[in-house]
Amino acid sequence: MNKHHNSIAFSLTLIITDILAIIGAYSLAYILRVKLSDAPVVEYVAAWPYFLSLLSLIPFILILLVLLGTYSQNKNQGRFGQLTRIILGAIGAMLFLITIDYFSLDTIFPAKLIPVYALGFSILLLATSRSILYSLRWWWLRQENNLKQVIIVGDNNIARDIALGVDRKNSGYRVMAVIGDKRFKFTTHRQFNEAVKDKAPDVVIQVASSRTPTIDPDLLQYSLENYAEFKFIPSDVSDLPNKIDFEIFMNDILVMNIQQTPLAGWGRIAKRLLDILASGLALLLLSPILLFIAVANKLILGKVIFHHTRLTRGNREFQIYKFQTVRNDLNGLTPEEAFRKLGKPELIKQYRANGDALDNDPRYGKWSQFLRKTSLDELPQFWNVLIGDISLVGPRALIPQELNQYNQKHLILNVKSGITGLAQISGRRDLPWEERRKLDVYYVQNWSFALDIQILLNTAWQVIVGRGAQ
């Protein structure tokens, strides 16, 4: 069985184990609530009809899991990302079954607690079965006979770095040949075939160089003829957009469609709906806290709201709102200007070197430090979300002067700025400025609805524990 078929077999195994996990979860919930509990049920449903009803709805649940991205093979999503998708899938399956039960003429759940129990069992069984499967797959792919054989064509530092990375232990790959200036100067298809005539690669990687800046047609043809994956790496990887697809243009012309972000179409609509619902609900529920902070700010600082010009999608300027925390006489000044006015210019270098933060920033009193430590100063930004200036999740909204210094500013501004983002949950202010911007670019180029949920959950946890807050 080749490695492509192994990947298909693994995906099918995932589907089968998910079906078993869901059936097992709802069966355990039925046994726990109906068979083992003495509490009365709403309407008795025998085990066999309950099982058949559940079995008939499994295909629809699988479709839901696919749509939620639980079968995504994206290696960058990490364990927390996989767990988030599993939780979303389990919740989605529960809501789907509750909806069907509500509209169905025949009762599916004999008791209201069954879906609740099943949700917990689903998350546990799905997470456990997937953890076991991924561990077995990780072990199997790293056995000597199962390593993907790689040929790298390139003669620059990028090719060297790829070769070193691919050849490291536990990568799942093994370098068969590196064809470059020092080992073999690749110039023609015939010479390339001579260099690899005794090899059967699974992956061919071409690294662009000044001599071959575009995809080499002979190399691509070789990969097609030998059923090998073909990967092309431009000389500057950061210049490669994230989403590339193809479409038929003007009836008969195949064109490459390049998008800087997958946040488009229905995804953009869904994100906006979440922003409106969540921000509106937050403003309503938090109104007593907002009122209390507003009164306290007026009494302590003399000013309630701070507003400042920031950038969002499409390089558009807007006014961001926060509770006032800086001293009134320093309002509107840059950190550099404020420290000079305070007679402490020596703090400027320390402030920037520490990721735009100081442990005891003299610009803030105890009340202001409390607001910043708990992130309560950012609550008015829910209004910015509601009116569409920013989103709940996105790159940090920066001032124009600051963001204009970044040479990939255009990549970040392909989506709306956000209250929280990938940079915040990856260390918040503990990361250097450049690293935070790289994470912003990664978010823009790898957006997904599940990633937004993951960031929101992680942000809530970090606010609770106070990690990295300012």
C-alpha positions, -999 to 999 in steps of 0.1 A, spaced: 0 0 0 15 34 -10 17 64 13 -13 81 -4 -34 51 2 -22 50 38 -34 86 43 -68 76 29 -69 46 52 -61 68 82 -89 92 73 -114 63 70 -102 49 103 -108 83 119 -143 84 105 -151 48 117 -137 55 152 -157 88 154 -189 69 145 -181 43 172 -173 71 197 -205 90 191 -226 58 192 -208 47 224 -213 81 240 -250 83 234 -254 46 244 -236 52 277 -257 83 283 -289 62 277 -277 35 301 -267 59 328 -299 80 327 -325 54 318 -312 20 329 -292 29 360 -311 59 373 -343 56 393 -354 91 383 -386 92 361 -382 99 323 -402 123 302 -413 95 278 -399 60 278 -381 49 246 -368 14 244 -331 8 238 -334 -7 203 -356 22 187 -333 47 204 -302 30 189 -318 28 154 -328 65 155 -292 74 165 -278 52 138 -300 68 111 -287 103 120 -250 94 120 -244 104 83 -258 139 90 -235 141 121 -205 131 100 -213 158 75 -215 183 103 -181 172 116 -166 175 81 -180 211 78 -165 220 112 -131 209 100 -126 180 124 -110 160 97 -86 187 86 -51 174 81 -35 208 87 -4 201 107 -2 237 120 -34 235 141 -16 217 170 -32 196 198 -52 225 212 -66 232 178 -76 196 173 -93 195 208 -112 227 199 -125 211 168 -135 180 187 -154 200 213 -171 221 186 -180 188 167 -195 172 199 -215 204 207 -227 206 171 -237 169 171 -256 174 204 -275 205 191 -283 188 158 -298 158 177 -317 180 201 -332 199 171 -342 167 153 -358 154 186 -377 186 190 -392 186 155 -396 148 152 -430 131 157 -413 103 175 -393 110 207 -356 103 204 -344 112 239 -365 98 268 -349 123 292 -334 158 288 -302 149 306 -292 123 280 -278 148 255 -259 165 283 -243 133 295 -236 123 259 -218 156 252 -193 148 280 -189 112 269 -185 123 233 -157 147 240 -139 121 262 -143 93 237 -135 113 206 -104 129 222 -92 95 236 -97 76 203 -81 103 182 -51 106 206 -45 69 204 -49 69 166 -25 99 161 0 84 184 -1 51 165 2 70 132 31 91 145 49 59 155 41 40 123 52 69 100 85 71 117 94 35 111 123 31 86 102 15 59 75 41 61 95 73 59 86 95 29 115 96 5 124 132 -5 145 147 -34 154 183 -30 165 204 -60 182 237 -51 215 253 -45 209 280 -20 205 284 18 167 277 17 174 243 1 201 236 27 177 245 56 150 223 41 174 194 38 185 197 74 149 200 86 136 171 66 165 149 76 161 154 113 150 126 135 112 120 138 103 142 109 87 114 90 109 120 60 142 109 47 164 128 21 173 106 -8 192 133 -27 200 170 -27 207 182 -62 226 214 -63 259 230 -72 280 209 -48 266 175 -56 251 178 -90 243 209 -111 208 203 -123 204 217 -159 183 193 -179 157 167 -175 180 140 -188 207 148 -163 182 149 -135 169 114 -145 205 101 -145 210 114 -109 179 97 -96 175 68 -119 177 43 -91 154 62 -68 117 63 -63 108 95 -44 76 102 -27 82 139 -26 101 162 -50 109 197 -37 121 224 -60 136 255 -44 136 286 -66 169 302 -74 182 329 -96 188 303 -123 154 287 -120 130 313 -104 98 295 -116 85 259 -116 107 238 -139 84 220 -163 107 190 -167 109 185 -129 71 188 -126 67 163 -154 91 139 -137 70 141 -105 38 134 -124 53 104 -142 65 90 -110 34 97 -89 54 118 -65 42 149 -46 56 181 -61 64 211 -39 77 244 -51 93 269 -27 98 305 -40 131 322 -31 112 343 -5 86 321 12 69 351 28 59 364 -6 38 333 -13 1 340 -6 -17 315 16 -46 305 -6 -42 295 -42 -69 279 -63 -79 277 -99 -110 286 -119 -121 287 -155 -121 323 -167 -139 335 -198 -152 300 -204 -120 283 -215 -90 299 -198 -76 283 -166 -63 309 -142 -47 309 -108 -67 326 -81 -46 341 -53 -62 352 -20 -42 366 9 -66 351 34 -92 324 35 -115 347 53 -140 353 25 -176 344 15 -196 326 40 -167 325 65 -167 363 66 -205 364 70 -203 339 99 -175 358 116 -195 391 114 -226 374 128 -206 361 157 -192 396 163 -226 412 164 -242 386 186 -213 383 211 -205 420 213 -242 429 217 -246 403 245 -214 414 262 -224 450 263 -258 441 277 -245 417 304 -215 438 313 -235 471 315 -234 473 354 -196 468 353 -192 494 325 -212 519 345 -192 513 377 -159 517 359 -172 549 341 -181 565 374 -148 554 391 -128 568 362 -146 601 363 -139 604 400 -103 591 400 -89 603 366 -114 630 356 -120 613 322 -140 582 313 -131 571 278 -99 573 259 -100 572 221 -72 570 196 -67 565 158 -59 529 148 -58 509 116 -81 481 105 -89 462 73 -80 480 40 -57 505 58 -88 523 71 -84 545 101 -109 544 129 -113 556 165 -107 528 191 -124 532 225 -110 522 258 -114 532 294 -90 560 303 -60 546 322 -31 570 315 -27 601 335 -47 630 321 -17 652 314 -1 624 294 -32 617 273 -26 614 236 12 613 239 33 584 226 52 564 252 84 582 242 68 616 246 52 606 279 85 593 295 103 625 284 76 646 299 79 626 332 116 633 331 124 596 327 137 592 291 159 562 302 127 541 304 121 544 266 147 518 257 136 495 285 100 498 275 106 489 239 131 461 247 105 446 271 78 443 244 62 477 250 57 470 287 71 480 321 64 463 354 58 496 372 49 520 344 49 556 359 21 566 335 -5 546 355 -17 547 390 -30 518 411 -66 520 397 -53 522 361 -29 493 367 -58 472 380 -79 480 349 -50 470 326 -40 439 346 -76 426 344 -81 438 308 -112 457 320 -99 488 302 -106 471 269 -143 465 275 -155 495 254 -140 479 224 -170 457 222 -187 488 208 -161 490 181 -169 453 173 -207 459 173 -204 488 148 -180 469 126 -147 488 131 -129 456 144 -137 420 151 -135 399 183 -105 381 169 -79 396 145 -45 413 144 -39 439 171 -52 473 161 -21 494 159 -15 531 155 -6 541 119 29 554 128 37 520 144 23 497 117 37 518 89 72 506 100 63 470 92 72 460 56 43 434 55 17 458 67 -5 450 37 -7 413 47 -20 422 82 -46 446 69 -63 420 48 -87 414 77 -102 435 104 -82 442 135 -94 424 167 -97 428 204 -77 396 208 -56 375 185 -30 348 180 -2 370 192 -21 378 224 -26 341 234 9 332 223 25 354 250 6 386 247 31 414 255 59 389 264 68 385 227 90 409 207 71 433 184 84 415 152 73 381 165 38 394 173 35 408 137 45 374 123 18 357 143 -7 383 129 3 375 94 0 337 101 -35 343 115 -45 363 83 -32 335 60 -46 306 80 -79 319 93 -107 294 102 -138 297 123 -124 270 146 -92 290 151 -113 320 162 -131 299 188 -98 285 200 -83 320 204 -114 332 222 -113 303 247 -76 307 252 -80 345 257 -107 339 284 -84 316 302 -55 340 301 -76 369 313 -88 347 343 -52 338 353 -39 373 344 -11 360 322 6 387 301 -20 413 307 -11 450 307 
